[in-house]
Amino acid sequence: MNKPLTIIAEAAKKLSPTLITHEIGSDVEVILYNLAKMIRNEFNSFVVISFNDAYAAVMRYLRSIFEDSEKVFGPDKLISINPFLEEDLGPDMIVETSDPEIIAGRIGDAIKGIDKALFFVLGLDLYGVRHKSELALMIPGITKVLSRAPGNSVIMTFNTKMFPESILEIVNSFALNVIKLEVKVVGVSIKRILTIIRSPFMEYNLKSWRYEITKNAVVFIPEK
């Protein structure tokens, strides 16, 4: 088990929640696509919780690259929080409020009876731009609700460049697995770097890989 995506997939099945922090240019959408392709069939259902049209944006990008994007990343259930564009996708539930307790409660109602599910939570950063003070309530509220049934796994994404370090520390503290995607400029070249910050596999923690995106694969090269 020396491939980063395999490590992340196994970590997500073993512990939850998993947080993937990212920035513009890191192609987090492709990482999510590949993770979904690897593990969604090991769960009874695939559910997406989307804030502020985040799922619609991810799918628009994936459709431009992968012919099977709908099959791989089309959820069994879509819950849209404060959507605009996503209303056209016919979500299973629409929640229009910024109140963390109401949002968590409505999500709980929507997933009642679901177990061994894979949850992708997208757009928490978009929610946090307007409601920074609510993130400390929103994230634990959602993860508690989603983790209630046995066998569930929660994967969340968060754009780190939109917030100060103090907010990031709060967000990181709620995750058992933490994966960092970043973009580094080295001379005249740009490198995408994946680092496993925290996972149940101690031998891989704090290890980094440079990765390149192609239409057929994500190629990883260990960082020295």
TORDREN-372521 format. One record per residue (C-alpha): residue number from 0; x, y, z. Coordinates in Angstrom, 3 decimals. Example, Ala and Ser with C-alpha at 12.3 -4.5 7.8 and 13.67 -1.06 7.14 Angstrom:
! TORDREN-372521
nuvex = 0&xx = 12.300&yy = -4.500&zz = 7.800
nuvex = 1&xx = 13.670&yy = -1.060&zz = 7.140
***
This chain:
! TORDREN-372521
nuvex = 0&xx = 0.000&yy = 0.000&zz = 0.000
nuvex = 1&xx = 2.359&yy = 2.709&zz = -1.245
nuvex = 2&xx = 0.098&yy = 4.694&zz = -3.559
nuvex = 3&xx = -1.315&yy = 7.857&zz = -1.931
nuvex = 4&xx = -4.872&yy = 7.373&zz = -3.221
nuvex = 5&xx = -4.922&yy = 3.817&zz = -1.880
nuvex = 6&xx = -3.643&yy = 5.039&zz = 1.485
nuvex = 7&xx = -6.333&yy = 7.732&zz = 1.628
nuvex = 8&xx = -9.056&yy = 5.287&zz = 0.563
nuvex = 9&xx = -8.055&yy = 2.748&zz = 3.216
nuvex = 10&xx = -7.776&yy = 5.473&zz = 5.862
nuvex = 11&xx = -11.270&yy = 6.745&zz = 5.000
nuvex = 12&xx = -12.699&yy = 3.237&zz = 5.403
nuvex = 13&xx = -10.919&yy = 2.779&zz = 8.726
nuvex = 14&xx = -11.521&yy = 6.208&zz = 10.331
nuvex = 15&xx = -13.956&yy = 9.069&zz = 9.755
nuvex = 16&xx = -14.159&yy = 11.951&zz = 9.039
nuvex = 17&xx = -11.492&yy = 12.607&zz = 6.423
nuvex = 18&xx = -10.588&yy = 16.209&zz = 5.569
nuvex = 19&xx = -8.958&yy = 17.119&zz = 2.249
nuvex = 20&xx = -7.611&yy = 20.676&zz = 2.305
nuvex = 21&xx = -6.800&yy = 22.211&zz = -1.054
nuvex = 22&xx = -6.177&yy = 25.386&zz = -3.017
nuvex = 23&xx = -6.851&yy = 26.632&zz = -6.541
nuvex = 24&xx = -4.865&yy = 24.626&zz = -9.068
nuvex = 25&xx = -4.596&yy = 21.485&zz = -6.952
nuvex = 26&xx = -7.368&yy = 19.756&zz = -8.957
nuvex = 27&xx = -9.138&yy = 18.434&zz = -5.883
nuvex = 28&xx = -12.036&yy = 17.475&zz = -8.158
nuvex = 29&xx = -9.904&yy = 14.824&zz = -9.879
nuvex = 30&xx = -8.719&yy = 13.450&zz = -6.537
nuvex = 31&xx = -12.346&yy = 13.161&zz = -5.380
nuvex = 32&xx = -13.352&yy = 11.494&zz = -8.646
nuvex = 33&xx = -10.625&yy = 8.875&zz = -8.272
nuvex = 34&xx = -11.466&yy = 8.233&zz = -4.618
nuvex = 35&xx = -15.138&yy = 7.765&zz = -5.484
nuvex = 36&xx = -14.182&yy = 5.409&zz = -8.298
nuvex = 37&xx = -12.057&yy = 3.340&zz = -5.918
nuvex = 38&xx = -14.392&yy = 2.928&zz = -2.968
nuvex = 39&xx = -18.021&yy = 3.899&zz = -3.624
nuvex = 40&xx = -18.953&yy = 0.316&zz = -4.568
nuvex = 41&xx = -17.808&yy = -0.852&zz = -1.128
nuvex = 42&xx = -20.639&yy = 1.155&zz = 0.455
nuvex = 43&xx = -24.394&yy = 0.706&zz = 0.311
nuvex = 44&xx = -24.932&yy = 4.257&zz = -0.930
nuvex = 45&xx = -23.078&yy = 7.384&zz = -2.051
nuvex = 46&xx = -24.469&yy = 10.657&zz = -0.689
nuvex = 47&xx = -23.304&yy = 14.201&zz = -1.466
nuvex = 48&xx = -23.935&yy = 17.145&zz = 0.864
nuvex = 49&xx = -23.375&yy = 20.305&zz = -1.172
nuvex = 50&xx = -23.166&yy = 23.877&zz = 0.087
nuvex = 51&xx = -23.726&yy = 26.795&zz = -2.277
nuvex = 52&xx = -23.667&yy = 24.793&zz = -5.545
nuvex = 53&xx = -20.292&yy = 23.166&zz = -4.845
nuvex = 54&xx = -21.408&yy = 19.837&zz = -6.329
nuvex = 55&xx = -22.636&yy = 21.512&zz = -9.515
nuvex = 56&xx = -19.232&yy = 23.182&zz = -9.936
nuvex = 57&xx = -17.350&yy = 19.914&zz = -9.366
nuvex = 58&xx = -19.539&yy = 18.024&zz = -11.847
nuvex = 59&xx = -19.167&yy = 20.713&zz = -14.491
nuvex = 60&xx = -15.390&yy = 20.282&zz = -14.271
nuvex = 61&xx = -15.465&yy = 16.467&zz = -14.188
nuvex = 62&xx = -17.805&yy = 16.238&zz = -17.193
nuvex = 63&xx = -15.237&yy = 18.144&zz = -19.253
nuvex = 64&xx = -12.594&yy = 15.492&zz = -18.490
nuvex = 65&xx = -14.194&yy = 12.103&zz = -17.815
nuvex = 66&xx = -16.843&yy = 10.401&zz = -19.925
nuvex = 67&xx = -17.979&yy = 8.325&zz = -16.947
nuvex = 68&xx = -18.250&yy = 11.258&zz = -14.515
nuvex = 69&xx = -21.999&yy = 10.730&zz = -14.013
nuvex = 70&xx = -21.540&yy = 7.034&zz = -13.272
nuvex = 71&xx = -18.622&yy = 7.597&zz = -10.889
nuvex = 72&xx = -19.666&yy = 10.832&zz = -9.185
nuvex = 73&xx = -23.427&yy = 10.874&zz = -9.597
nuvex = 74&xx = -24.777&yy = 10.378&zz = -6.048
nuvex = 75&xx = -27.559&yy = 8.102&zz = -4.906
nuvex = 76&xx = -28.782&yy = 11.077&zz = -2.878
nuvex = 77&xx = -27.968&yy = 14.794&zz = -3.251
nuvex = 78&xx = -28.673&yy = 17.229&zz = -0.414
nuvex = 79&xx = -28.228&yy = 20.869&zz = -1.457
nuvex = 80&xx = -27.715&yy = 23.620&zz = 1.111
nuvex = 81&xx = -28.637&yy = 27.104&zz = -0.157
nuvex = 82&xx = -28.441&yy = 26.154&zz = -3.845
nuvex = 83&xx = -29.031&yy = 28.230&zz = -6.944
nuvex = 84&xx = -27.692&yy = 26.248&zz = -9.905
nuvex = 85&xx = -28.194&yy = 22.882&zz = -8.233
nuvex = 86&xx = -31.951&yy = 23.253&zz = -8.180
nuvex = 87&xx = -31.846&yy = 22.198&zz = -11.852
nuvex = 88&xx = -30.180&yy = 18.910&zz = -10.838
nuvex = 89&xx = -33.237&yy = 17.873&zz = -8.829
nuvex = 90&xx = -31.659&yy = 17.344&zz = -5.413
nuvex = 91&xx = -33.381&yy = 14.967&zz = -3.017
nuvex = 92&xx = -33.514&yy = 17.718&zz = -0.398
nuvex = 93&xx = -33.004&yy = 21.491&zz = -0.484
nuvex = 94&xx = -32.201&yy = 23.317&zz = 2.749
nuvex = 95&xx = -32.364&yy = 27.107&zz = 2.707
nuvex = 96&xx = -30.917&yy = 28.413&zz = 5.955
nuvex = 97&xx = -27.526&yy = 29.265&zz = 7.457
nuvex = 98&xx = -28.375&yy = 27.896&zz = 10.914
nuvex = 99&xx = -26.013&yy = 24.965&zz = 11.712
nuvex = 100&xx = -28.485&yy = 23.159&zz = 13.964
nuvex = 101&xx = -31.300&yy = 23.327&zz = 11.418
nuvex = 102&xx = -28.994&yy = 22.185&zz = 8.604
nuvex = 103&xx = -27.676&yy = 19.241&zz = 10.638
nuvex = 104&xx = -31.211&yy = 18.316&zz = 11.671
nuvex = 105&xx = -32.549&yy = 18.374&zz = 8.111
nuvex = 106&xx = -29.615&yy = 16.291&zz = 6.889
nuvex = 107&xx = -30.324&yy = 13.811&zz = 9.674
nuvex = 108&xx = -33.924&yy = 13.529&zz = 8.493
nuvex = 109&xx = -32.811&yy = 12.989&zz = 4.883
nuvex = 110&xx = -30.418&yy = 10.133&zz = 5.676
nuvex = 111&xx = -32.545&yy = 8.360&zz = 8.270
nuvex = 112&xx = -32.312&yy = 4.610&zz = 7.768
nuvex = 113&xx = -29.129&yy = 4.798&zz = 5.686
nuvex = 114&xx = -26.120&yy = 2.845&zz = 6.896
nuvex = 115&xx = -22.685&yy = 1.972&zz = 5.515
nuvex = 116&xx = -22.812&yy = 5.078&zz = 3.332
nuvex = 117&xx = -20.033&yy = 7.129&zz = 1.751
nuvex = 118&xx = -20.647&yy = 10.857&zz = 2.281
nuvex = 119&xx = -18.863&yy = 13.624&zz = 0.379
nuvex = 120&xx = -19.342&yy = 17.057&zz = 1.982
nuvex = 121&xx = -18.522&yy = 19.811&zz = -0.520
nuvex = 122&xx = -18.496&yy = 23.591&zz = -0.165
nuvex = 123&xx = -18.033&yy = 24.031&zz = 3.587
nuvex = 124&xx = -15.492&yy = 26.710&zz = 2.702
nuvex = 125&xx = -18.092&yy = 28.570&zz = 0.630
nuvex = 126&xx = -20.460&yy = 28.461&zz = 3.598
nuvex = 127&xx = -17.655&yy = 29.620&zz = 5.901
nuvex = 128&xx = -16.875&yy = 32.715&zz = 3.842
nuvex = 129&xx = -20.183&yy = 34.202&zz = 4.949
nuvex = 130&xx = -20.499&yy = 32.415&zz = 8.279
nuvex = 131&xx = -17.000&yy = 31.995&zz = 9.740
nuvex = 132&xx = -18.252&yy = 31.977&zz = 13.317
nuvex = 133&xx = -20.662&yy = 29.127&zz = 12.523
nuvex = 134&xx = -18.015&yy = 26.697&zz = 11.204
nuvex = 135&xx = -17.133&yy = 25.557&zz = 14.726
nuvex = 136&xx = -20.767&yy = 24.419&zz = 15.082
nuvex = 137&xx = -21.442&yy = 23.320&zz = 11.522
nuvex = 138&xx = -18.568&yy = 20.867&zz = 11.059
nuvex = 139&xx = -19.023&yy = 18.822&zz = 14.258
nuvex = 140&xx = -22.799&yy = 18.971&zz = 13.833
nuvex = 141&xx = -22.649&yy = 17.497&zz = 10.341
nuvex = 142&xx = -19.989&yy = 14.890&zz = 11.113
nuvex = 143&xx = -21.915&yy = 13.700&zz = 14.168
nuvex = 144&xx = -25.097&yy = 13.238&zz = 12.137
nuvex = 145&xx = -23.340&yy = 11.558&zz = 9.209
nuvex = 146&xx = -21.281&yy = 9.238&zz = 11.415
nuvex = 147&xx = -24.223&yy = 8.037&zz = 13.485
nuvex = 148&xx = -24.980&yy = 4.871&zz = 11.493
nuvex = 149&xx = -22.481&yy = 1.989&zz = 11.505
nuvex = 150&xx = -20.005&yy = 1.773&zz = 8.642
nuvex = 151&xx = -20.436&yy = 5.346&zz = 7.401
nuvex = 152&xx = -17.446&yy = 7.267&zz = 6.032
nuvex = 153&xx = -17.332&yy = 11.057&zz = 5.653
nuvex = 154&xx = -14.953&yy = 12.899&zz = 3.303
nuvex = 155&xx = -14.939&yy = 16.718&zz = 3.474
nuvex = 156&xx = -13.104&yy = 19.284&zz = 1.337
nuvex = 157&xx = -11.943&yy = 22.746&zz = 2.387
nuvex = 158&xx = -10.112&yy = 25.511&zz = 0.500
nuvex = 159&xx = -7.354&yy = 26.716&zz = 2.831
nuvex = 160&xx = -6.534&yy = 29.937&zz = 0.974
nuvex = 161&xx = -9.849&yy = 31.528&zz = 1.909
nuvex = 162&xx = -9.274&yy = 31.593&zz = 5.684
nuvex = 163&xx = -6.768&yy = 32.607&zz = 8.376
nuvex = 164&xx = -4.718&yy = 29.977&zz = 10.207
nuvex = 165&xx = -6.958&yy = 30.162&zz = 13.284
nuvex = 166&xx = -9.970&yy = 28.949&zz = 11.270
nuvex = 167&xx = -7.929&yy = 26.180&zz = 9.646
nuvex = 168&xx = -6.834&yy = 24.881&zz = 13.043
nuvex = 169&xx = -10.477&yy = 24.628&zz = 14.102
nuvex = 170&xx = -11.411&yy = 22.796&zz = 10.899
nuvex = 171&xx = -8.453&yy = 20.389&zz = 11.155
nuvex = 172&xx = -9.236&yy = 19.544&zz = 14.768
nuvex = 173&xx = -12.498&yy = 17.812&zz = 13.820
nuvex = 174&xx = -10.900&yy = 15.389&zz = 11.314
nuvex = 175&xx = -9.275&yy = 12.038&zz = 12.073
nuvex = 176&xx = -7.645&yy = 11.873&zz = 8.636
nuvex = 177&xx = -6.149&yy = 15.053&zz = 7.170
nuvex = 178&xx = -4.843&yy = 15.268&zz = 3.600
nuvex = 179&xx = -3.235&yy = 18.423&zz = 2.216
nuvex = 180&xx = -3.205&yy = 19.368&zz = -1.472
nuvex = 181&xx = -1.117&yy = 22.386&zz = -2.391
nuvex = 182&xx = 0.481&yy = 24.130&zz = -5.349
nuvex = 183&xx = 4.114&yy = 25.219&zz = -5.185
nuvex = 184&xx = 6.028&yy = 27.429&zz = -7.606
nuvex = 185&xx = 9.604&yy = 26.200&zz = -8.078
nuvex = 186&xx = 11.575&yy = 28.425&zz = -10.433
nuvex = 187&xx = 9.555&yy = 28.560&zz = -13.637
nuvex = 188&xx = 7.607&yy = 25.366&zz = -12.915
nuvex = 189&xx = 4.534&yy = 24.643&zz = -10.815
nuvex = 190&xx = 4.229&yy = 21.492&zz = -8.708
nuvex = 191&xx = 1.150&yy = 19.937&zz = -7.164
nuvex = 192&xx = 1.953&yy = 18.309&zz = -3.822
nuvex = 193&xx = -0.119&yy = 15.829&zz = -1.794
nuvex = 194&xx = 0.827&yy = 15.357&zz = 1.873
nuvex = 195&xx = -0.730&yy = 12.919&zz = 4.315
nuvex = 196&xx = -0.855&yy = 14.961&zz = 7.525
nuvex = 197&xx = -2.792&yy = 12.537&zz = 9.715
nuvex = 198&xx = -4.011&yy = 8.973&zz = 9.177
nuvex = 199&xx = -4.115&yy = 5.636&zz = 11.017
nuvex = 200&xx = -1.072&yy = 4.557&zz = 8.986
nuvex = 201&xx = 1.743&yy = 6.143&zz = 10.944
nuvex = 202&xx = 4.458&yy = 5.150&zz = 8.475
nuvex = 203&xx = 2.910&yy = 7.403&zz = 5.819
nuvex = 204&xx = 2.077&yy = 10.428&zz = 7.952
nuvex = 205&xx = 3.907&yy = 13.621&zz = 6.889
nuvex = 206&xx = 5.021&yy = 12.003&zz = 3.636
nuvex = 207&xx = 4.558&yy = 13.974&zz = 0.420
nuvex = 208&xx = 4.186&yy = 13.162&zz = -3.259
nuvex = 209&xx = 4.269&yy = 15.357&zz = -6.333
nuvex = 210&xx = 1.377&yy = 14.506&zz = -8.620
nuvex = 211&xx = 0.489&yy = 15.112&zz = -12.246
nuvex = 212&xx = -3.009&yy = 14.936&zz = -13.693
nuvex = 213&xx = -3.710&yy = 13.126&zz = -16.946
nuvex = 214&xx = -7.018&yy = 12.105&zz = -18.476
nuvex = 215&xx = -6.375&yy = 8.460&zz = -17.640
nuvex = 216&xx = -4.599&yy = 8.623&zz = -14.291
nuvex = 217&xx = -3.102&yy = 10.613&zz = -11.454
nuvex = 218&xx = 0.649&yy = 10.003&zz = -11.469
nuvex = 219&xx = 2.422&yy = 10.269&zz = -8.099
nuvex = 220&xx = 6.155&yy = 10.803&zz = -7.587
nuvex = 221&xx = 7.574&yy = 10.678&zz = -4.020
nuvex = 222&xx = 9.054&yy = 13.946&zz = -2.789
nuvex = 223&xx = 12.599&yy = 13.708&zz = -1.468
***
